[in-house]
Structure formats: C-alpha cells, structure tokens
C-alpha cells in the first residue's frame, strides 16, 4: 500500500467507508483468503467496488448480526480471513454473546469492523450511536481493539489486520472530509501509541478521530501557557502502558474518547494508573453516563464537550483546581 | 459391532458419566435422546479418522446443543479420539471433559458450545468455507428442539438456504422437553419440518432412535441444506428418566445407576 500525501488527502475526503473501500481493494490483491461479510451494509461500508471486483468474496448475510459473527468465525476456522463489517453498535452489543463465544473464548481470528462508532451516525439516534462498544468488547479476553485517529490510520489499521494473527475489533469514527492527524506517512504498529505533541504540564491521551481535536485543544491551551503532550492511543487493548509511563511526570493526565467515560479508554487508563503509587490526577473526557438525544455529528461532539474548545475548557477548568 | 450395539455402548457411557459426576449430576435426559444419532453419524455416515482428526477432508460435526456433551464425548470415545479414563474424568477440576464442550478440534470437539443458538451459524460459515475451498465434506450440526426458540437459529437457516449450502445438515433432537417442561407448553414452535421447508431447506421427520432410518435420511441426496427432525424420547432407554423433564440435569444414586445399567442389558 502506498501512503503518498495525495492518497492520504483522498482518503480524508472519502471518510471512513470510502477509505475502507480503498483498503479492501488492496486487500483483495494481497490476501486471497480475505473475505468481507456484512449485515446489509455492503454499500454503507464502501465495499461496492470490492464486490464488483470479487463478487464471491463479499457475503451479505442480511440484517442478522448474530449470524454474521458466528458465520465469520466458522469461515475463520477453515482458514479464511474474514472481516465482519457492520454498525459498531450492532456488532458490539447486539452480537456480543457471539463475539464472546467465537472471538473471545474460541479465539477465532475474525476481524470485526464497526462502522459509525461513537456519534458518527448520531443523527439516527441512540440506537445507532456506539458509546459502550469499547467497554463491552474490552471486557472480553483475547480481542485487540483499535480506534484509528484519521483516515490514513484507518487504512493502516485495516491493512495491519490482514496479517494480524488474532481477533480484532476496529472501531471507525469520523466522517467525509475528516481532518488528518498525519500529513505524512508514519509507522503504525498495533499496540504502540504515537506521541504527537510534547508538553510537560499535562498529557492528553486520545483515541479515534477525536485525536485531531486533542491536538487542536493542546494548541488552544498552549496559548494560555499550559503545555500539553498528546498521545494517540490508537490501540486501546492491549494498552500501551509504556506510553503512559512516559508521561507519569505530568501533573494531569487527560483521556479523551467518543465513548462513555465508563469502561473505554478512560477506564483502561484509570485501571492502569490505579496500580501506580503516585500517579498524576486523571480527567476522563467522554460521554457522561447517559444517552444523548439524536443530533448531527458536530452538534453531538459540541454538546458533549468533545470539540477542541470543549476539550480545552474542561482541561483548563481541571488544571485551575489542581 | 452393529450400530444398535454401538448406540447402546454410548448410552451406557452416558449413564456411567452421570454417575461418576456424583451429586453434580449431568445433562442426562437430552444426552440419552441422542445416542442413536451419535452412533449413526460417527459409525455410518461421517468420514472421520481418529488418527488424523484435523484432516481437511473430514466431515465436520458441531454440537450446538452443548448440554448433549456427554453423548458426544461417549461417541468420540467410541471412535478412539478420547479414552475411557478421560471420559470418567467428566466434570473433575482440570478435566477436558466438561459440562459443555470446549474448543478442542484435535479431540473432535470442533467448537465450544453451551450458549445456545450458535452452532448452526458457525456450521453455515464452515459449510460456506468448504464450498469456497472446493472441498466435499458435509457439515452436521445437532441442535435441540428447545434450542430452536433462539432467533439466531432462524437467521442461520435463512442464510444457509439463500447461499445454497447443500453441504449443511441440521439435525434436530426433538425430544419434546426443555428445562421448564414440554416444548409445546414452554414455547410452541409448531412444525419444525414445515419451518425449515419454508426457509428453503429440504426437511424430513424421522424416528431418532431407528438407526437404519437415520442412516438412510442422512445419506439422502439433497441440493438444498438438509434438516432432519429426529423424533426422540428425552431420557431414552432408562425407564424412570424417559419423558420426565426433571431429568434435564440430574444425578444418579447407586440404586438408580444399577437399575439404569441393568435396563441396558434387558
């Protein structure tokens, strides 16, 4: 796969589904055992072009997510490399027992791709929001969880999944014309966080496409004289604890996620920090324990304090009472 | 050994395992109902080699009604994949012979089960994969009639017909009892045969304790996925267990054990 800046700009314009579609075309050539399974989401997942090129390697199971996950596991057991793609919400909660049985317990190497994670389809209401998916899947052993920060990282994580020997859940957020965190190619490695900014006062640890907002928030805080480092914790499980260790000298650690503040990235980081004797204070920014009313993506992010200004304000407020 | 005799040996092992489990008991009722099905599959129908249990050309058996585990374990013993010593370690701490099968393909346990309603979907995925690999094995999935309450069974049924999985066989152990009582009273599903046919399958009713009839129906040519609805008796072969839903999961005392074993020789 070529990661030229023009390709990266194109993926950014296309958004998550278009970028998955582009990655799928590459996967089609590099792994003949790769198949895409979906629950009436071939079009919404950007897989039409792949289907046209490889009609036998897209299996649409209709609106039946439980069957989707188990069927994929059956194919994985026979040596195929199945990607099961549908809404994050329906993969992680509707089919959770199937995920537990087949990916967790039996370790079938299925690659789950949850489209429209977080508030990406928030206009459709809480049924289509996924703000508990990371918590649900994180509680199940043997599943690696990745939330890419931009469309380049989305492509990289999907490509990494092709050769990954194990079960995975890749959670897409973001939209068309999604801003890029990375202007140039970089090294992506599952389980290895990426340091994006340096600052000794505060460490902001983000995941998913909110990492961009974390970077903007750090710039806003810098204008106020507050220096923040920013870490892209694209892999939430296994958590890169070395990356957290590297910021233990900060006075405050902040987690930012498009997810409930319970059990997701913030939960994972707080679990780790609780094992450290003199850990810095922790501020978890995310969705409070409630279901937001349906709304547009930008509206929901702002309402939940997840836009750059909202993040900067929350951090600034906490910083003021440290 | 003729097939009926093999079924009897499986039934005796089910009784022995239940007794060996002591006060913990076992899912004896639904295991006794499937002894002939197991004997026929493992000794008349399936291609499976105990010396090469992972051979890609083997037929696949998936026990979806995980509580029927002891009958499957007894069948795996009958082909030499597990030992009698392993069998008698049933439910002992640290044993591989557990209340519900774990994932241990090299021991013939193709998939774990215990969470009902999943085996047919997994089997459909396996059947699809075999077709894509141009492999000829059949995939046999054994479900319970109570298990057919699970909606996911019907998601799988729809997809198997839609995808033309003529290498998939769903065997229903229709013993007419589930945990809370008769299936017709707990959740009346009507005719399972008619349901499978409506979903686009070939389907047959058969006497699930008639080895010859079972063999014939499993070997019936089919160009659609095949459902075999086996009319069985829960607790079959042990007079005081037959047809009594209280024996879904229960233990045997010494007297009951002796009587149950004696009835096998009658």
Boltz contact constraints between the chains, C-beta under 6 A:
constraints:
  - contact:
      token1: [A, 61]
      token2: [B, 159]
      max_distance: 6.0
  - contact:
      token1: [A, 64]
      token2: [B, 155]
      max_distance: 6.0
  - contact:
      token1: [A, 66]
      token2: [B, 152]
      max_distance: 6.0
  - contact:
      token1: [A, 66]
      token2: [B, 155]
      max_distance: 6.0
  - contact:
      token1: [A, 67]
      token2: [B, 121]
      max_distance: 6.0
  - contact:
      token1: [A, 67]
      token2: [B, 155]
      max_distance: 6.0
  - contact:
      token1: [A, 67]
      token2: [B, 156]
      max_distance: 6.0
  - contact:
      token1: [A, 67]
      token2: [B, 159]
      max_distance: 6.0
  - contact:
      token1: [A, 70]
      token2: [B, 118]
      max_distance: 6.0
  - contact:
      token1: [A, 70]
      token2: [B, 121]
      max_distance: 6.0
  - contact:
      token1: [A, 70]
      token2: [B, 122]
      max_distance: 6.0
  - contact:
      token1: [A, 71]
      token2: [B, 121]
      max_distance: 6.0
  - contact:
      token1: [A, 71]
      token2: [B, 124]
      max_distance: 6.0
  - contact:
      token1: [A, 71]
      token2: [B, 125]
      max_distance: 6.0
  - contact:
      token1: [A, 73]
      token2: [B, 122]
      max_distance: 6.0
  - contact:
      token1: [A, 74]
      token2: [B, 122]
      max_distance: 6.0
  - contact:
      token1: [A, 74]
      token2: [B, 125]
      max_distance: 6.0
  - contact:
      token1: [A, 74]
      token2: [B, 126]
      max_distance: 6.0
  - contact:
      token1: [A, 75]
      token2: [B, 125]
      max_distance: 6.0
  - contact:
      token1: [A, 75]
      token2: [B, 129]
      max_distance: 6.0
  - contact:
      token1: [A, 78]
      token2: [B, 126]
      max_distance: 6.0
  - contact:
      token1: [A, 78]
      token2: [B, 129]
      max_distance: 6.0
  - contact:
      token1: [A, 80]
      token2: [B, 129]
      max_distance: 6.0
  - contact:
      token1: [A, 97]
      token2: [B, 115]
      max_distance: 6.0
  - contact:
      token1: [A, 101]
      token2: [B, 115]
      max_distance: 6.0
  - contact:
      token1: [A, 101]
      token2: [B, 118]
      max_distance: 6.0
  - contact:
      token1: [A, 105]
      token2: [B, 112]
      max_distance: 6.0
  - contact:
      token1: [A, 106]
      token2: [B, 103]
      max_distance: 6.0
  - contact:
      token1: [A, 106]
      token2: [B, 112]
      max_distance: 6.0
